[in-house]
């Protein structure tokens, strides 16, 4: 599944310039740096020594110290689909996180989340000799921050890359966190996915957004009242399966009602995923 958009407007900045620059940097690195240049990838065995210390001064094959690969690995990708998935997700979630943090703090946040994901992968991976590349740790951090800021914002998702579904960010991101944590704890190494980098990124993003956000930016904000302001996906809304919980007209849901609505939306989301994966060609 892939998030392709949201209906969440910007409130503090005119444009997510740093987010756009990060996307451009990843694309340029993909075009200019050959996939064989693994010396800039994160190598867990190089980064974490026998005593569990970070190899801050131990250079890799190209003289790149271990600590530096915590940055360089973020901008490398293993293929076009890997790049596209990360960049589309960053485009969807990154602008609102940059809006909440400000331009320069968002750049710092992105690098720190990527480094946290890399450290988590280095310490807990079952494949310490396999190079790790990709912005997934940093992007997971961005999604974790988005979860803390806008859990009720409407997210548009392609389930199975086929069926468009709209649901709250809290359900989508929460499901991804649970899925990645389950896969990381299962010790799955066959898929060659850096599950711990994702988990570390999610955790770092959820923590870092608290001190780095603007003082007037609240956590756990409600969905905004005028979604048509963004005019995103307005042309396609009639084709989207909308799982966003809605309160009865003129009434506010009780806590029990809100929990039941979220559980119902999550259940329908899981059912749609299973149906798509099992029966839709």
HUFEN-V805296 format. One record per residue. D_FIRST is the distance of its C-alpha to the first C-alpha in whole Angstrom. Layout:
d_first
D_FIRST
D_FIRST
This chain:
d_first
0
4
7
10
13
15
18
20
23
25
28
30
29
30
27
24
27
26
22
23
25
23
20
23
24
21
22
25
25
23
25
28
28
28
25
29
29
28
31
29
26
26
28
28
31
33
32
33
36
38
39
36
36
34
36
37
40
39
38
35
36
37
38
35
36
33
32
32
29
27
27
27
24
22
22
22
19
19
18
17
13
13
15
13
10
12
14
12
11
14
15
14
15
18
20
21
21
24
25
26
27
29
29
31
29
26
27
28
25
23
25
26
22
22
25
24
21
23
26
24
23
26
28
26
24
25
25
28
29
26
25
22
21
18
17
15
17
19
15
15
18
17
15
17
20
18
17
21
22
20
18
19
18
16
12
10
7
5
4
5
6
9
9
10
10
12
13
15
14
15
13
10
12
14
11
10
14
15
12
13
17
17
16
19
21
21
22
20
21
20
16
18
16
17
16
19
19
16
18
21
19
18
21
23
21
22
25
26
25
28
31
30
29
31
34
33
30
29
26
24
25
25
23
25
27
27
23
25
26
23
23
19
18
21
21
18
18
20
17
14
14
16
15
17
20
23
27
30
32
34
33
32
30
31
29
29
28
25
24
24
22
19
19
19
16
14
16
15
11
11
13
11
8
12
13
10
10
14
15
14
15
